[in-house]
């Protein structure tokens, strides 16, 4: 999947947000969770103690929305793929059709009712799910984004 200049810049921004989340907020949040659990609390007790903890709630909010906006924002992965739907579909259709057949496979309800990693429609609802997932796998993974986004990160 190719990115528009705006999409490339947007995904570079998302990489920065994810790096901040993982490099700065995650260690502090992990420490807060460990501290809450140090008193022998079970996970419900830890959750009660962390309710209202600004550090923990900010981490959770940012983790959710970085993932969400990576896909669904104006220049998110889904929008970028939609601008290339005909080209991507043509490439996928050129592949051996037997490799693409899923009609004989029923997707379990527990899988189809939840958007895995907030991937809209999950990974089976649209022919573009594969290219979108492939792009998502490297779009906000620190260390793997340089070759994807190239000069946008420099």
Phi, psi and omega in degrees: 000135177263155178252144168289164176304320179293318178296321178297314179296319180297313180294327175296320176299317180296325176299316178298318178296318180293320178297317177299316180302311186279323185275328185254307186281320185301311181301320179293321180291319177301319179295320179296321178293317179298319179296319179295328180273348184295337182271020176077016180287150172277179186295329176293321178294320177297316180299317178299317181293325183278344177299124182093352177285112186301319180301310182296313182294322177295316177302311181298316179299311183294320179300316180297311187282332173299314180295316181298309183289335175304323181269313199253359180287174182308321178245026177288176185298322180294315179296319179296319179293321180300325180291345181242016187309311185295319179293315180294319178297319178298317178297317180292324180291335179285346179286154177310117184304331180297332179285340183259353184287120174237002186300332180275358181252123175272130177277125181299146181302319181300334179272321186282341183273351181239135176279102181302128183054027182063024175287112185304128182078007182062203187257014184227351191278343186218146179298336180276000181302322180297304178299324179293316180296318179301315178296322182291329183297334180245355186290328180229032176259105180309133180097336181252001186271339184302314181289331179288309187264348175055230188293346180297336181269350182272000000 
